[in-house]
Amino acid sequence: MSLIARTTLTAAVLALAAARVPAGPVPLDGPLAKTEVRFLNPPTLAPIDFASHVATVTHGRRLVHIAGQTSVNTEFRVVGEDIATQTPLALKNLDLALAAANAGRADVVQVMVLFVGTQPSDAAPLRAQLREYFKGRPLPAATYVGVPRLVADGMLVEIEALAVLPE
């Protein structure tokens, strides 16, 4: 897929997400007419009304965009007191979100990891746990970003992912 097509596809996905489109196929026009976009909020994850947990885009390959998964349980309560104890549940929630799209760890090609902190050493527990999480397979491209805070009080870790699967 060319850079222009990817850019157009990304813009279409973002526009559809902003429009809060219900789950199910979303029709597209023009050169993307053969593209199918689905938004999912699996019942195994905390219910949210401000985004979708998962967006899948099928156009030759199926792209699965996983919204930032955190250490919240199904009642949207933060579990864990520090980065090291919050990361396991964030990774479990990532597994649940991937499973909702019939994807798995082996399909992940990129992650973005947000953590509350200002020093590279603040991310050390995250890096170690992500290496273990992806053990036995190539590590995906990763970006780690230290931030002053996340969406909920006490939340210290958020992991976004992109997975690629055959159509």
C-alpha positions as CSV (number, residue, x, y, z in Angstrom):
1,M,0.0,0.0,0.0
2,S,1.4,3.4,-1.0
3,L,2.1,6.2,1.5
4,I,-0.8,8.2,0.1
5,A,-3.2,5.2,0.4
6,R,-2.0,4.6,4.0
7,T,-2.4,8.2,4.9
8,T,-5.9,8.3,3.3
9,L,-6.9,5.1,5.1
10,T,-5.6,6.4,8.4
11,A,-7.5,9.6,8.0
12,A,-10.7,7.7,7.2
13,V,-10.3,5.5,10.3
14,L,-9.7,8.5,12.5
15,A,-12.7,10.3,11.0
16,L,-14.9,7.3,11.5
17,A,-13.6,6.9,15.1
18,A,-14.3,10.5,15.9
19,A,-17.8,10.1,14.5
20,R,-18.4,7.3,17.1
21,V,-19.6,4.8,14.5
22,P,-21.4,1.8,16.0
23,A,-19.8,-1.7,15.8
24,G,-20.0,-3.5,12.5
25,P,-18.8,-2.8,9.0
26,V,-18.5,0.8,8.1
27,P,-19.0,1.7,4.4
28,L,-16.3,3.7,2.6
29,D,-16.5,5.5,-0.8
30,G,-14.0,6.1,-3.5
31,P,-10.7,4.2,-3.7
32,L,-11.3,2.7,-0.3
33,A,-14.6,1.2,-1.2
34,K,-13.2,-2.3,-0.8
35,T,-11.9,-1.5,2.7
36,E,-13.9,-2.7,5.7
37,V,-13.6,-1.0,9.0
38,R,-15.0,-2.4,12.3
39,F,-15.0,-1.0,15.8
40,L,-15.2,-3.3,18.8
41,N,-15.7,-2.9,22.5
42,P,-15.4,-6.5,23.8
43,P,-17.3,-7.3,27.0
44,T,-14.1,-8.7,28.5
45,L,-12.7,-5.2,28.8
46,A,-14.0,-2.2,30.9
47,P,-16.9,-0.5,29.2
48,I,-16.0,3.0,27.9
49,D,-18.0,5.6,26.1
50,F,-15.2,7.8,24.9
51,A,-13.5,5.5,22.4
52,S,-13.4,2.0,20.9
53,H,-11.0,-0.5,22.4
54,V,-10.4,-2.1,18.9
55,A,-10.6,-1.0,15.3
56,T,-10.0,-3.4,12.5
57,V,-9.3,-2.3,8.9
58,T,-9.4,-4.9,6.1
59,H,-7.9,-4.0,2.7
60,G,-5.8,-6.8,1.4
61,R,-4.5,-7.4,5.0
62,R,-6.4,-6.8,8.2
63,L,-5.0,-4.1,10.4
64,V,-6.0,-4.2,14.0
65,H,-5.6,-1.0,16.0
66,I,-5.8,-1.6,19.8
67,A,-6.5,1.5,21.9
68,G,-4.3,2.0,24.9
69,Q,-4.9,-0.8,27.4
70,T,-4.3,0.0,31.0
71,S,-4.4,-1.7,34.4
72,V,-8.1,-1.3,34.9
73,N,-10.4,-4.2,35.7
74,T,-13.9,-4.6,34.2
75,E,-15.3,-2.1,36.8
76,F,-12.8,0.5,35.5
77,R,-10.8,0.4,38.8
78,V,-7.1,0.8,38.6
79,V,-5.2,-2.3,39.8
80,G,-1.7,-2.0,41.1
81,E,0.3,0.8,42.8
82,D,3.3,1.2,40.6
83,I,4.4,0.6,37.0
84,A,5.7,-2.9,37.8
85,T,2.4,-4.0,39.3
86,Q,0.2,-2.3,36.8
87,T,1.9,-3.7,33.7
88,P,0.7,-7.3,34.0
89,L,-3.0,-6.4,33.9
90,A,-2.4,-3.9,31.0
91,L,-0.8,-6.8,29.1
92,K,-3.6,-9.1,30.0
93,N,-6.1,-6.5,28.7
94,L,-4.0,-6.2,25.5
95,D,-4.4,-10.0,25.1
96,L,-8.2,-9.7,25.6
97,A,-8.4,-6.8,23.0
98,L,-6.3,-8.7,20.5
99,A,-8.5,-11.9,21.0
100,A,-11.6,-9.8,20.3
101,A,-10.2,-9.3,16.8
102,N,-9.0,-12.9,16.4
103,A,-5.4,-11.7,16.8
104,G,-2.6,-12.5,19.1
105,R,0.8,-11.4,20.3
106,A,2.5,-12.8,17.2
107,D,0.5,-10.5,15.0
108,V,1.6,-7.3,16.8
109,V,4.0,-5.2,14.7
110,Q,4.0,-2.0,16.8
111,V,3.3,-0.8,20.3
112,M,3.2,2.6,21.9
113,V,3.8,2.6,25.6
114,L,2.8,5.6,27.7
115,F,4.0,5.7,31.3
116,V,3.8,8.2,34.0
117,G,7.4,9.4,34.6
118,T,10.1,11.6,33.3
119,Q,13.2,9.4,33.4
120,P,14.1,6.6,31.0
121,S,14.6,4.4,34.1
122,D,10.9,4.9,35.0
123,A,10.2,2.6,32.0
124,A,12.6,-0.2,33.0
125,P,9.9,-2.5,34.5
126,L,7.8,-2.0,31.4
127,R,10.6,-2.8,29.0
128,A,11.4,-6.0,30.9
129,Q,7.8,-7.2,31.0
130,L,7.3,-6.4,27.3
131,R,10.4,-8.5,26.5
132,E,8.9,-11.4,28.4
133,Y,5.4,-10.8,26.9
134,F,6.8,-11.1,23.4
135,K,9.4,-13.8,24.3
136,G,10.1,-16.2,21.5
137,R,9.1,-13.9,18.7
138,P,10.6,-10.7,17.2
139,L,9.9,-7.6,19.3
140,P,7.5,-5.2,17.6
141,A,8.5,-1.6,16.8
142,A,8.0,0.3,20.0
143,T,7.8,3.9,21.2
144,Y,7.9,4.7,24.9
145,V,6.6,8.1,26.0
146,G,6.9,9.5,29.6
147,V,3.9,11.6,30.4
148,P,2.8,13.6,33.5
149,R,-0.4,11.7,33.9
150,L,-2.9,9.4,32.3
151,V,-6.7,9.5,32.0
152,A,-7.6,8.2,35.5
153,D,-6.1,8.9,38.9
154,G,-3.4,6.4,39.8
155,M,-3.1,5.0,36.3
156,L,0.6,4.7,35.4
157,V,0.8,2.5,32.2
158,E,-1.0,2.5,28.9
159,I,-0.1,0.2,25.9
160,E,-1.4,0.8,22.4
161,A,-0.8,-1.8,19.7
162,L,-1.1,-2.4,15.9
163,A,-1.4,-5.9,14.6
164,V,-1.4,-7.1,11.0
165,L,-3.2,-10.3,9.9
166,P,-4.1,-11.9,6.6
167,E,-7.5,-10.8,5.2
